[in-house]
Amino acid sequence: MTERSFDPAGLTRVAQDTFTVRRVFGEAYERDGQLVVPVARVTGLTGAGAGSGGGDVTPGADHGTEQREGGPGGRAAHGTGDGGGGGFAAHVTPVGVFVVDDDGAHWRPAVDVNRVVLGWQVVATLVGCVGALAWAVRRR
């Protein structure tokens, strides 16, 4: 049986490799004589924990009498152990691109259609609520 041990530093190294500037600025490429550098927003979370334990329970300690280990009413508890675990998560959202041409660097934002639609839904709901409230007040 191989002995396993959790290494929180190893998890941290892997997370650091994930949360790098390469994730924020993608690989630049050239298109139609312009250099294009993709940009994203990276949000990351990481967590880890480790623990160890040991123990030795005196036989019969739960009944106040001394009995044989593992016998009736006795307890045979000896052992040690360690364990741990962890994980990380990353959420990457495209933000836009930098376009570098003969005139300089220009920012081109990415359009998030879902956010635009949600924004209009919120506005429509607010207008509907205000209209209903005004109608109710006028009827009084």
C-alpha positions as a printed NumPy array, in Angstrom:
array([[  0.   ,   0.   ,   0.   ],
       [  1.408,   3.383,  -0.972],
       [  1.319,   6.165,   1.528],
       [ -0.484,   9.29 ,   0.391],
       [ -0.047,  12.71 ,   1.834],
       [ -1.882,  15.881,   0.873],
       [  0.401,  18.71 ,  -0.22 ],
       [ -1.341,  22.118,   0.085],
       [  1.688,  23.811,  -1.495],
       [  1.213,  21.663,  -4.607],
       [ -2.389,  22.835,  -4.904],
       [ -1.25 ,  26.432,  -4.534],
       [  1.31 ,  25.992,  -7.322],
       [ -1.314,  24.561,  -9.672],
       [ -3.735,  27.39 ,  -8.857],
       [ -1.014,  29.997,  -9.471],
       [ -0.334,  28.467, -12.881],
       [ -4.042,  28.806, -13.676],
       [ -4.449,  32.398, -12.433],
       [ -1.734,  33.917, -14.614],
       [ -1.589,  36.888, -16.916],
       [ -1.86 ,  34.444, -19.832],
       [ -5.459,  33.833, -18.768],
       [ -6.197,  37.569, -18.74 ],
       [ -4.353,  38.428, -21.94 ],
       [ -4.752,  35.645, -24.469],
       [ -2.236,  34.794, -27.152],
       [ -1.883,  37.755, -29.484],
       [ -2.426,  37.159, -33.183],
       [ -2.143,  39.184, -36.356],
       [ -5.08 ,  39.839, -38.66 ],
       [ -5.174,  42.126, -41.703],
       [ -1.901,  43.781, -40.652],
       [ -3.207,  44.51 , -37.114],
       [ -2.058,  42.968, -33.879],
       [ -5.038,  41.702, -31.835],
       [ -4.639,  40.996, -28.088],
       [ -7.678,  39.342, -26.443],
       [ -8.48 ,  40.43 , -22.862],
       [-10.578,  38.591, -20.269],
       [-11.597,  39.   , -16.635],
       [-10.49 ,  36.09 , -14.473],
       [-12.048,  35.433, -11.072],
       [-10.55 ,  32.668,  -8.995],
       [-11.136,  30.977,  -5.672],
       [ -8.975,  28.494,  -3.881],
       [ -9.196,  26.629,  -0.615],
       [ -7.362,  23.862,   1.137],
       [ -7.242,  22.107,   4.456],
       [ -5.246,  19.403,   6.124],
       [ -5.346,  17.587,   9.405],
       [ -3.871,  14.765,  11.371],
       [ -4.917,  12.738,  14.331],
       [ -3.787,  10.135,  16.736],
       [ -5.39 ,   8.186,  19.463],
       [ -5.143,   5.529,  22.079],
       [ -8.236,   4.603,  24.084],
       [ -7.691,   2.693,  27.29 ],
       [ -9.555,  -0.639,  27.196],
       [-12.72 ,  -0.526,  29.269],
       [-12.504,   3.223,  29.742],
       [-16.123,   3.656,  28.745],
       [-17.346,   1.506,  31.687],
       [-14.849,   2.459,  34.364],
       [-13.528,  -1.111,  34.639],
       [-10.417,  -2.596,  33.192],
       [-11.141,  -5.288,  30.642],
       [ -9.25 ,  -7.042,  27.93 ],
       [ -8.713,  -5.141,  24.718],
       [-11.501,  -5.968,  22.287],
       [-13.375,  -8.021,  24.889],
       [-17.   ,  -7.554,  25.861],
       [-17.588,  -3.957,  26.896],
       [-13.959,  -3.05 ,  26.155],
       [-12.679,  -0.824,  23.414],
       [ -9.763,  -1.426,  21.114],
       [ -8.986,   1.916,  19.539],
       [ -5.464,   2.659,  18.453],
       [ -4.394,   4.567,  15.422],
       [ -3.196,   7.669,  13.722],
       [ -4.042,   9.284,  10.448],
       [ -3.763,  12.331,   8.345],
       [ -5.771,  13.743,   5.517],
       [ -6.52 ,  16.804,   3.573],
       [ -8.067,  18.176,   0.489],
       [ -8.579,  21.274,  -1.497],
       [ -9.599,  22.716,  -4.764],
       [ -9.797,  25.804,  -6.886],
       [-12.113,  27.281,  -9.47 ],
       [-11.691,  29.905, -12.15 ],
       [-14.328,  31.875, -14.025],
       [-13.139,  33.567, -17.207],
       [-15.235,  36.231, -18.954],
       [-14.157,  37.846, -22.231],
       [-13.955,  41.627, -21.94 ],
       [-12.679,  42.747, -25.336],
       [ -9.539,  43.116, -27.421],
       [ -6.746,  45.603, -27.902],
       [ -6.128,  46.251, -31.592],
       [ -2.698,  47.658, -32.411],
       [ -2.294,  49.187, -35.854],
       [ -0.401,  52.061, -37.502],
       [ -2.558,  54.612, -35.624],
       [ -1.788,  53.132, -32.171],
       [ -3.637,  50.89 , -29.743],
       [ -7.439,  50.862, -29.702],
       [ -9.808,  49.188, -27.259],
       [-12.706,  47.157, -28.686],
       [-15.066,  45.958, -25.919],
       [-16.871,  42.64 , -26.169],
       [-20.665,  42.879, -26.084],
       [-22.377,  40.488, -23.668],
       [-25.794,  39.998, -25.274],
       [-27.174,  38.209, -22.193],
       [-26.332,  41.183, -19.989],
       [-27.93 ,  43.615, -22.463],
       [-31.14 ,  41.558, -22.608],
       [-31.248,  41.252, -18.824],
       [-30.771,  45.011, -18.481],
       [-33.716,  45.716, -20.775],
       [-35.854,  43.217, -18.87 ],
       [-35.102,  45.007, -15.598],
       [-35.927,  48.39 , -17.143],
       [-39.2  ,  47.047, -18.614],
       [-40.181,  45.558, -15.242],
       [-39.487,  48.825, -13.417],
       [-41.479,  50.835, -15.981],
       [-44.362,  48.368, -15.68 ],
       [-44.35 ,  48.573, -11.866],
       [-44.255,  52.379, -11.857],
       [-47.06 ,  52.475, -14.451],
       [-49.212,  50.088, -12.402],
       [-48.579,  52.109,  -9.236],
       [-49.484,  55.373, -10.988],
       [-52.667,  53.794, -12.387],
       [-53.662,  52.509,  -8.918],
       [-53.028,  55.881,  -7.268],
       [-55.032,  57.743,  -9.942],
       [-58.043,  55.418,  -9.503],
       [-58.309,  56.338,  -5.81 ]])
